[in-house]
Amino acid sequence: MDLKDQLKNLFPDHIESTAPTLEQKQTSIWTQEAPIICKYEKRKGKPITIIEGYLGADEDFKSIAKDLKKKLSVGGSFKNDTIIIQGDFRDKIMNFLKELGFNVKRVGG
């Protein structure tokens, strides 16, 4: 008897939730023709990565921010139609956005 069977015995009413895959997220998020800007800055001596230029719904951009923070295991925020990620992760962020189907432009260095 493995762990899943034991958990089913303990919680028979529990329904397993499936997290959306990358393909499901691609279909649910509106992609645009104009490039998303990914730039690097230093604020108070600390490096940050800023993503801006998304023209779709704020909820979609917030979900992208949440996925980025979870994937990179870093802090960040969503303010004034921009995503601010702590650290210099431009390459990883650009690859992630390209997987989602976005056109990404690197600015600054």
N, C-alpha and C positions, 0 to 999 in steps of 0.2 A: 504494500500500500504506500503510494507516494504522497507527497505533501498536498497535492491538489485534491486527492481523494479524502485525506484527513480533513482538509478545510471544508469540503462539501458536506462531510458528515457533521461537522461542528456548526456550519451555517447553511442549512439546506435552502433557505429562501434567497440567498445571495445570487444576484445576476452578474455575470462577468462582463465588465465593460471593456470594450476594445478601443484603444487609442487610435486616432486617425493616422493613417500612414502618410508618407510624403506625397504619394500620388493623389490621395483624397484631398490633401491640403492644396495641391496645385489646382484642382478643379474648383475649390471653394474660394480661393483668393483671386481677385481680379488683377491681371497683369497688364502692364501698360507699355506703350511703344517708347515713350520718353525714358531716358536712363535715370536710375536712382543714383544719387550722389553719395559716395562713401569717402569721407575725409577724416584726417587725423589732426588732432589739436592737443595742446598741453594747457591745462587749466590748473593753476596753483601748483605747477610743477609735476602734475600727474598726467599721464597720457590717457586720452579718450578717443573713441572712434564715433563719428557722427554719421548717421544715415538720414538723408532727407530727399525730398522730391517725389514722394508717392502721392498720386492724385486720386486714389480710390478712397474707400470708406475708412474712417478712423479705426473702427473695430478690426478690420483686416490688418492694418498697420500695427495695432496693439498686439494682435495675436502673433505677428511676425516678430515683434520685439520680445514677447514672452518665449517664443521658440528659440530665438537667438541666445537669450540669457540662459536658458536651460541647456542648450547644446554646448555653449562655451563655459558654463559654470562660473559666470561672472555676474556682477551687479550692473544695473543700468536703469534707465527710465525712459518714459515716453512723454515729451512735453512739446507743445507748440508745433505739432506735425513733424517732429524729429525724434529719432531714437538715439539715445546717448548710451554707449556701452563703455564700461571701464576697461582701459587697456588698449593696446594696439593689436587689433584682430582683423585688420582690413582684408587680408588674403582669405581667411576662413569665412568671414562674413560675405565676401564677394562670391566665393564658391557656393555657399549656402543659398544665396539669392539667385544665382544662375541655375541651380538645381530646381528652384521654384519656378523658373521661366522668366525672370526679370533681366532686363538689360542694365548693367551696372557700370558706372564710370568712377574711376579712382581719381581723387583730387588731393594734391598736396603730398609730394615726396614719393 
